[in-house]
Amino acid sequence: MIRSLYLRVVLTFLLAVTFGLIVAFFATTYVYRDRIELGIEEEMVNTAQDIAETYRLMGNSAADKYMGERHWVKAYSITIVDDEGGRKTYGARRDGETIPDEAVRSVLNGGIYRGDGPPFHRTIGYPLQTGTSRHAVFVQAARTEQLNDLRKIVLTSLLIELGVGSLFILIAARYLVQPLKLMTVATRRIAKGNFNIRLNWGKRKDELGELARSFSDMAEELKQLEQMRRDFVSNVSHEIQSPLTSISGFSKLIRDPGMPANERNQYLDIIETESLRLSRLSENLLKLASLESEHHPFHPVTFDLDEQLRRVVVALEPQWSAKELELELELPRVKITGDPDQLNQVWINLFGNAVKFTPREGRVSIRLEALTDRVKVVIADTGIGIKEEDLEPIFTRFYKADRARQRELGGSGLGLSIVRKIVELHQGSVEVQSQPGQGATFIVTLPSVPAAPKSM
């Protein structure tokens, strides 16, 4: 089996060209054979007429001498038969071939005879009348080189075409296969972790150029994914290492039997807080991984969105009551089709963030709007706000706009990533509007009609 694509391309082209040339050779010979036959037959008829005219004008003796001295006569075998059966032969002799008696009788009676057979073996008979005597002039071609020369010319032309075509195919195939070889090298580099791939033939307008551009885009995306993977591992390691360090350190401290009870309880509270932080982190990581998979459960039902938002507000009452926040609710009755468990997580994360980042005696509002075929949920606060450069990447996992404040409040940077994944799964959109010191507004838009989950 031939494994090289280059050899396969070359052999395929060669077989195709060779087969085409063979067909062309026989087709050309067949087509031009008919033309040659007609030309030879017409020339033999004209020759027979000229010979008959020569005998009528010059007489038998002078014509015999004339015929014996002409060079063109050697190209034929000319036989003149009189009405008594006498024969005179001029030019070349063709052994083994005789003129049929019925052909002689037909021509002597004034008819024209055209014998069947190959073009260079045909016989043409023409009547000749000299005085009271009747003769029959028979002309046969003596040379067959013309057909053989034609075949040689056609065959030579086709062989030259085959040679030149083969050379062109060898060059063209290398031109076609070389980009694929370069792509193979680039693929091996990618497999080793080198994503800095630049294919110089990406400007081509053909399919290979399109393949090169797609390959370069793929390499760039893989590079970004690899960087995201490294950042993810780094962030997870950092988020896990910090509470583990606290737990380990304070666990060693409370072993001191002489430690005061109040201080011991303080350290135990820290250990419990960090343990809960680890638990939330692992839970969010599992939830985010499930949302990004293709098999995340999605159970859409029709329910009252306004009631769900009210339940979220009630569930988080201890948090916003402790900070004495003012709540503004505008929740008309709206029904929506979606997964209630997933959407409940969206409102908990967004409303929880609004409560978390709003200072004491601040204000948080939730507004629900029913559009033509969509619903909009707007959650706004009067908290610390978000810088402009942080608005776009804020939905990226582990991204923290204010790391010091997030660490103080116990955030992991996964809440908004989970929100975006769930909203996209429902074929909706989420956006944020904010300025530092003027609070933040999160706008979630969802379709109100049933829809299949969007593949992540």
C-alpha positions as semicolon CSV with decimal commas, in nm:
position;residue;x (nm);y (nm);z (nm)
1;M;0,000;0,000;0,000
2;I;0,129;0,345;-0,095
3;R;0,135;0,563;0,217
4;S;0,273;0,881;0,066
5;L;0,004;1,126;-0,047
6;Y;0,253;1,273;-0,294
7;L;0,298;0,937;-0,468
8;R;-0,075;0,875;-0,463
9;V;-0,145;1,207;-0,630
10;V;0,127;1,153;-0,891
11;L;0,019;0,798;-0,973
12;T;-0,346;0,899;-0,990
13;F;-0,266;1,178;-1,234
14;L;-0,040;0,952;-1,440
15;L;-0,300;0,677;-1,464
16;A;-0,566;0,928;-1,559
17;V;-0,346;1,092;-1,822
18;T;-0,223;0,758;-1,962
19;F;-0,576;0,625;-1,993
20;G;-0,685;0,950;-2,156
21;L;-0,399;0,938;-2,405
22;I;-0,474;0,578;-2,501
23;V;-0,836;0,665;-2,562
24;A;-0,728;0,977;-2,755
25;F;-0,489;0,771;-2,972
26;F;-0,751;0,521;-3,085
27;A;-1,020;0,788;-3,119
28;T;-0,791;1,009;-3,329
29;T;-0,688;0,717;-3,548
30;Y;-1,051;0,616;-3,596
31;V;-1,167;0,966;-3,682
32;Y;-0,888;1,049;-3,925
33;R;-0,894;0,700;-4,077
34;D;-1,229;0,779;-4,239
35;R;-1,091;1,102;-4,384
36;I;-0,783;0,922;-4,517
37;E;-0,995;0,651;-4,676
38;L;-1,207;0,907;-4,857
39;G;-0,900;1,099;-4,969
40;I;-0,720;0,791;-5,099
41;E;-1,028;0,664;-5,279
42;E;-1,087;1,002;-5,440
43;E;-0,724;1,022;-5,547
44;M;-0,737;0,672;-5,701
45;V;-1,054;0,761;-5,897
46;N;-0,887;1,077;-6,029
47;T;-0,577;0,875;-6,123
48;A;-0,787;0,619;-6,313
49;Q;-0,964;0,901;-6,499
50;D;-0,632;1,064;-6,591
51;I;-0,495;0,734;-6,721
52;A;-0,807;0,673;-6,932
53;E;-0,788;1,027;-7,072
54;T;-0,418;0,983;-7,147
55;Y;-0,485;0,667;-7,353
56;R;-0,766;0,832;-7,545
57;L;-0,554;1,134;-7,638
58;M;-0,215;0,971;-7,698
59;G;-0,302;0,630;-7,829
60;N;-0,189;0,295;-7,695
61;S;0,181;0,300;-7,794
62;A;0,250;0,657;-7,687
63;A;0,054;0,609;-7,368
64;D;0,246;0,291;-7,288
65;K;0,574;0,480;-7,322
66;Y;0,438;0,770;-7,120
67;M;0,322;0,545;-6,840
68;G;0,657;0,371;-6,822
69;E;0,843;0,700;-6,774
70;R;0,624;0,864;-6,503
71;H;0,753;0,847;-6,144
72;W;0,411;0,894;-5,985
73;V;0,304;0,566;-6,146
74;K;0,527;0,381;-5,895
75;A;0,288;0,484;-5,619
76;Y;0,020;0,257;-5,771
77;S;-0,028;-0,082;-5,923
78;I;-0,204;-0,007;-6,253
79;T;-0,357;-0,283;-6,463
80;I;-0,520;-0,230;-6,803
81;V;-0,737;-0,516;-6,929
82;D;-0,870;-0,528;-7,289
83;D;-1,189;-0,696;-7,401
84;E;-0,996;-1,007;-7,510
85;G;-0,844;-1,061;-7,164
86;G;-0,500;-0,916;-7,237
87;R;-0,338;-0,729;-6,948
88;K;-0,074;-0,460;-6,912
89;T;0,070;-0,370;-6,575
90;Y;0,248;-0,049;-6,474
91;G;0,404;0,075;-6,153
92;A;0,455;-0,146;-5,847
93;R;0,339;-0,505;-5,842
94;R;0,122;-0,641;-5,564
95;D;0,173;-1,011;-5,525
96;G;-0,109;-1,237;-5,421
97;E;-0,386;-0,998;-5,518
98;T;-0,597;-1,055;-5,827
99;I;-0,873;-0,855;-5,987
100;P;-1,206;-1,042;-5,975
101;D;-1,348;-1,148;-6,313
102;E;-1,684;-0,992;-6,232
103;A;-1,506;-0,660;-6,171
104;V;-1,341;-0,684;-6,515
105;R;-1,672;-0,756;-6,686
106;S;-1,848;-0,474;-6,504
107;V;-1,588;-0,214;-6,605
108;L;-1,566;-0,339;-6,965
109;N;-1,942;-0,286;-6,981
110;G;-1,891;0,082;-6,886
111;G;-1,934;0,066;-6,508
112;I;-1,706;0,204;-6,237
113;Y;-1,577;-0,051;-5,985
114;R;-1,496;0,029;-5,623
115;G;-1,355;-0,272;-5,445
116;D;-1,405;-0,319;-5,068
117;G;-1,118;-0,360;-4,825
118;P;-0,874;-0,156;-4,619
119;P;-0,798;0,193;-4,753
120;F;-0,457;0,095;-4,891
121;H;-0,583;-0,232;-5,042
122;R;-0,882;-0,108;-5,236
123;T;-0,923;-0,142;-5,611
124;I;-1,074;0,123;-5,839
125;G;-1,190;0,023;-6,188
126;Y;-1,262;0,279;-6,465
127;P;-1,376;0,216;-6,824
128;L;-1,155;0,314;-7,122
129;Q;-1,277;0,334;-7,482
130;T;-1,016;0,365;-7,759
131;G;-1,172;0,345;-8,103
132;T;-1,370;0,024;-8,121
133;S;-1,174;-0,139;-7,837
134;R;-1,289;-0,143;-7,478
135;H;-1,050;-0,152;-7,189
136;A;-1,073;-0,154;-6,810
137;V;-0,825;0,052;-6,605
138;F;-0,771;-0,080;-6,250
139;V;-0,579;0,128;-5,996
140;Q;-0,451;-0,009;-5,665
141;A;-0,244;0,178;-5,403
142;A;0,106;0,036;-5,376
143;R;0,234;0,224;-5,066
144;T;0,090;0,191;-4,715
145;E;0,335;0,426;-4,547
146;Q;0,080;0,707;-4,511
147;L;-0,134;0,530;-4,252
148;N;0,170;0,408;-4,063
149;D;0,317;0,759;-4,070
150;L;-0,007;0,896;-3,931
151;R;-0,002;0,646;-3,648
152;K;0,361;0,729;-3,572
153;I;0,290;1,101;-3,571
154;V;-0,010;1,062;-3,339
155;L;0,176;0,820;-3,110
156;T;0,484;1,043;-3,094
157;S;0,270;1,346;-3,016
158;L;0,090;1,162;-2,739
159;L;0,414;1,031;-2,589
160;I;0,560;1,381;-2,584
161;E;0,242;1,505;-2,420
162;L;0,266;1,223;-2,165
163;G;0,626;1,310;-2,082
164;V;0,564;1,683;-2,048
165;G;0,242;1,619;-1,855
166;S;0,417;1,381;-1,617
167;L;0,685;1,639;-1,543
168;F;0,419;1,900;-1,482
169;I;0,228;1,661;-1,256
170;L;0,540;1,591;-1,050
171;I;0,588;1,964;-0,993
172;A;0,220;2,041;-0,939
173;A;0,173;1,752;-0,698
174;R;0,466;1,872;-0,491
175;Y;0,310;2,218;-0,490
176;L;-0,018;2,070;-0,368
177;V;0,129;1,834;-0,110
178;Q;0,397;2,064;0,035
179;P;0,145;2,273;0,237
180;L;0,006;1,952;0,386
181;K;0,357;1,849;0,492
182;L;0,406;2,188;0,655
183;M;0,074;2,146;0,830
184;T;0,183;1,805;0,956
185;V;0,495;1,964;1,106
186;A;0,280;2,237;1,260
187;T;0,045;1,975;1,405
188;R;0,335;1,798;1,573
189;R;0,450;2,129;1,719
190;I;0,102;2,191;1,855
191;A;0,098;1,842;2,005
192;K;0,415;1,934;2,195
193;G;0,254;2,251;2,331
194;N;0,395;2,507;2,085
195;F;0,099;2,711;1,959
196;N;0,300;2,987;1,787
197;I;0,213;2,867;1,438
198;R;0,233;3,094;1,134
199;L;0,149;2,947;0,793
200;N;0,277;3,180;0,520
201;W;0,049;3,028;0,254
202;G;-0,267;3,141;0,433
203;K;-0,317;3,420;0,174
204;R;-0,399;3,169;-0,098
205;K;-0,753;3,196;-0,232
206;D;-0,805;2,823;-0,287
207;E;-0,914;2,546;-0,047
208;L;-0,560;2,510;0,091
209;G;-0,556;2,877;0,179
210;E;-0,887;2,842;0,358
211;L;-0,752;2,535;0,539
212;A;-0,442;2,730;0,643
213;R;-0,649;3,015;0,781
214;S;-0,872;2,773;0,971
215;F;-0,565;2,593;1,103
216;S;-0,410;2,921;1,219
217;D;-0,736;3,019;1,390
218;M;-0,747;2,680;1,558
219;A;-0,388;2,719;1,681
220;E;-0,470;3,064;1,820
221;E;-0,778;2,934;1,996
222;L;-0,581;2,641;2,138
223;K;-0,323;2,888;2,260
224;Q;-0,592;3,087;2,437
225;L;-0,744;2,771;2,581
226;E;-0,406;2,660;2,708
227;Q;-0,354;2,998;2,872
228;M;-0,701;2,977;3,024
229;R;-0,622;2,627;3,152
230;R;-0,302;2,749;3,314
231;D;-0,479;3,046;3,467
232;F;-0,757;2,819;3,590
233;V;-0,512;2,577;3,754
234;S;-0,324;2,869;3,906
235;N;-0,643;3,032;4,036
236;V;-0,783;2,709;4,176
237;S;-0,453;2,630;4,344
238;H;-0,444;2,978;4,496
239;E;-0,807;2,970;4,609
240;I;-0,762;2,628;4,769
241;Q;-0,418;2,694;4,916
242;S;-0,526;3,006;5,108
243;P;-0,797;2,843;5,325
244;L;-0,593;2,526;5,365
245;T;-0,304;2,731;5,497
246;S;-0,534;2,904;5,746
247;I;-0,691;2,576;5,855
248;S;-0,352;2,410;5,897
249;G;-0,202;2,705;6,086
250;F;-0,487;2,759;6,329
251;S;-0,523;2,385;6,386
252;K;-0,165;2,378;6,513
253;L;-0,226;2,679;6,737
254;I;-0,529;2,535;6,917
255;R;-0,323;2,236;7,028
256;D;-0,170;2,459;7,295
257;P;-0,342;2,345;7,620
258;G;-0,277;2,679;7,784
259;M;-0,463;2,882;7,520
260;P;-0,752;3,090;7,656
261;A;-1,101;2,962;7,569
262;N;-1,210;3,280;7,391
263;E;-0,902;3,278;7,168
264;R;-0,948;2,907;7,097
265;N;-1,309;2,970;6,996
266;Q;-1,197;3,254;6,769
267;Y;-0,952;3,021;6,591
268;L;-1,220;2,754;6,561
269;D;-1,452;3,009;6,401
270;I;-1,182;3,090;6,147
271;I;-1,131;2,722;6,070
272;E;-1,506;2,677;6,026
273;T;-1,527;2,983;5,798
274;E;-1,240;2,863;5,581
275;S;-1,390;2,513;5,565
276;L;-1,719;2,658;5,445
277;R;-1,527;2,865;5,192
278;L;-1,361;2,550;5,058
279;S;-1,697;2,377;5,044
280;R;-1,853;2,662;4,846
281;L;-1,554;2,670;4,613
282;S;-1,574;2,299;4,537
283;E;-1,951;2,321;4,494
284;N;-1,921;2,611;4,249
285;L;-1,644;2,436;4,056
286;L;-1,856;2,123;4,019
287;K;-2,156;2,329;3,914
288;L;-1,955;2,526;3,659
289;A;-1,803;2,206;3,516
290;S;-2,150;2,054;3,490
291;L;-2,287;2,362;3,312
292;E;-2,001;2,355;3,061
293;S;-2,055;1,987;2,982
294;E;-2,289;1,862;2,710
295;H;-2,490;1,648;2,951
296;H;-2,600;1,901;3,209
297;P;-2,963;1,831;3,309
298;F;-3,213;2,083;3,173
299;H;-3,576;2,051;3,283
300;P;-3,781;2,345;3,151
301;V;-4,123;2,409;3,300
302;T;-4,355;2,708;3,303
303;F;-4,359;2,894;3,633
304;D;-4,417;3,239;3,787
305;L;-4,090;3,429;3,766
306;D;-4,211;3,705;3,999
307;E;-4,282;3,453;4,277
308;Q;-3,937;3,299;4,236
309;L;-3,773;3,641;4,274
310;R;-3,977;3,710;4,588
311;R;-3,866;3,378;4,741
312;V;-3,501;3,467;4,672
313;V;-3,548;3,802;4,849
314;V;-3,704;3,627;5,147
315;A;-3,429;3,363;5,158
316;L;-3,159;3,631;5,179
317;E;-3,347;3,845;5,433
318;P;-3,090;3,790;5,711
319;Q;-2,816;3,941;5,496
320;W;-2,996;4,254;5,375
321;S;-3,175;4,307;5,706
322;A;-2,846;4,299;5,895
323;K;-2,717;4,584;5,674
324;E;-3,049;4,773;5,698
325;L;-3,078;4,793;5,319
326;E;-3,374;4,953;5,143
327;L;-3,540;4,722;4,890
328;E;-3,739;4,835;4,587
329;L;-3,935;4,557;4,418
330;E;-4,129;4,598;4,094
331;L;-4,250;4,247;4,020
332;P;-4,561;4,221;3,801
333;R;-4,691;3,873;3,736
334;V;-4,484;3,714;3,461
335;K;-4,469;3,353;3,352
336;I;-4,160;3,206;3,188
337;T;-4,047;2,868;3,062
338;G;-3,711;2,750;3,186
339;D;-3,531;2,541;3,444
340;P;-3,643;2,689;3,778
341;D;-3,354;2,542;3,980
342;Q;-3,092;2,691;3,748
343;L;-3,260;3,031;3,725
344;N;-3,298;3,038;4,104
345;Q;-2,917;3,014;4,124
346;V;-2,889;3,315;3,889
347;W;-3,106;3,536;4,112
348;I;-2,931;3,418;4,431
349;N;-2,589;3,503;4,286
350;L;-2,689;3,843;4,145
351;F;-2,904;3,955;4,440
352;G;-2,646;3,817;4,684
353;N;-2,369;4,018;4,517
354;A;-2,585;4,331;4,526
355;V;-2,640;4,287;4,900
356;K;-2,274;4,198;4,960
357;F;-2,127;4,503;4,784
358;T;-2,383;4,759;4,898
359;P;-2,284;4,949;5,213
360;R;-2,506;4,975;5,519
361;E;-2,837;5,160;5,467
362;G;-2,792;5,141;5,093
363;R;-3,056;5,051;4,836
364;V;-3,111;4,743;4,615
365;S;-3,386;4,723;4,352
366;I;-3,527;4,435;4,148
367;R;-3,741;4,520;3,845
368;L;-3,918;4,266;3,623
369;E;-4,036;4,367;3,275
370;A;-4,246;4,161;3,033
371;L;-4,158;4,231;2,667
372;T;-4,316;4,089;2,352
373;D;-4,141;3,754;2,351
374;R;-3,883;3,805;2,624
375;V;-3,861;3,904;2,987
376;K;-3,606;4,130;3,147
377;V;-3,484;4,122;3,506
378;V;-3,290;4,428;3,628
379;I;-3,105;4,407;3,961
380;A;-2,944;4,736;4,066
381;D;-2,761;4,848;4,379
382;T;-2,593;5,155;4,524
383;G;-2,273;4,973;4,611
384;I;-1,906;5,031;4,536
385;G;-1,949;4,995;4,159
386;I;-1,715;4,844;3,901
387;K;-1,433;5,003;3,706
388;E;-1,479;5,033;3,330
389;E;-1,184;4,805;3,252
390;D;-1,341;4,535;3,472
391;L;-1,684;4,534;3,307
392;E;-1,597;4,304;3,016
393;P;-1,397;4,033;3,199
394;I;-1,615;4,032;3,509
395;F;-1,798;3,717;3,395
396;T;-1,471;3,526;3,355
397;R;-1,424;3,258;3,619
398;F;-1,199;3,354;3,913
399;Y;-1,195;3,715;3,797
400;K;-1,218;3,960;4,087
401;A;-1,253;4,332;4,024
402;D;-1,139;4,418;4,376
403;R;-0,937;4,127;4,507
404;A;-0,877;4,276;4,850
405;R;-1,250;4,345;4,899
406;Q;-1,344;4,006;4,755
407;R;-1,108;3,830;4,992
408;E;-1,258;4,025;5,281
409;L;-1,612;3,930;5,177
410;G;-1,526;3,570;5,096
411;G;-1,589;3,569;4,719
412;S;-1,439;3,304;4,489
413;G;-1,490;3,474;4,152
414;L;-1,714;3,195;4,018
415;G;-2,061;3,334;4,087
416;L;-2,092;3,552;3,775
417;S;-1,940;3,279;3,556
418;I;-2,217;3,046;3,673
419;V;-2,475;3,319;3,602
420;R;-2,352;3,364;3,245
421;K;-2,348;2,988;3,174
422;I;-2,703;2,939;3,301
423;V;-2,835;3,239;3,108
424;E;-2,665;3,123;2,787
425;L;-2,809;2,775;2,844
426;H;-3,152;2,941;2,835
427;Q;-3,057;3,128;2,515
428;G;-3,059;3,459;2,698
429;S;-2,808;3,735;2,766
430;V;-2,664;3,913;3,069
431;E;-2,496;4,252;3,077
432;V;-2,368;4,493;3,340
433;Q;-2,369;4,872;3,366
434;S;-2,166;5,039;3,637
435;Q;-1,935;5,320;3,741
436;P;-1,709;5,330;4,046
437;G;-1,893;5,458;4,352
438;Q;-2,233;5,464;4,175
439;G;-2,340;5,104;4,214
440;A;-2,392;4,834;3,951
441;T;-2,689;4,726;3,738
442;F;-2,716;4,371;3,604
443;I;-2,966;4,312;3,323
444;V;-3,075;3,957;3,241
445;T;-3,286;3,902;2,931
446;L;-3,453;3,563;2,879
447;P;-3,694;3,428;2,616
448;S;-4,044;3,380;2,752
449;V;-4,134;3,100;2,508
450;P;-4,010;2,741;2,546
451;A;-3,671;2,681;2,387
452;A;-3,424;2,398;2,368
453;P;-3,112;2,446;2,579
454;K;-2,824;2,612;2,403
455;S;-2,523;2,384;2,367
456;M;-2,227;2,519;2,553
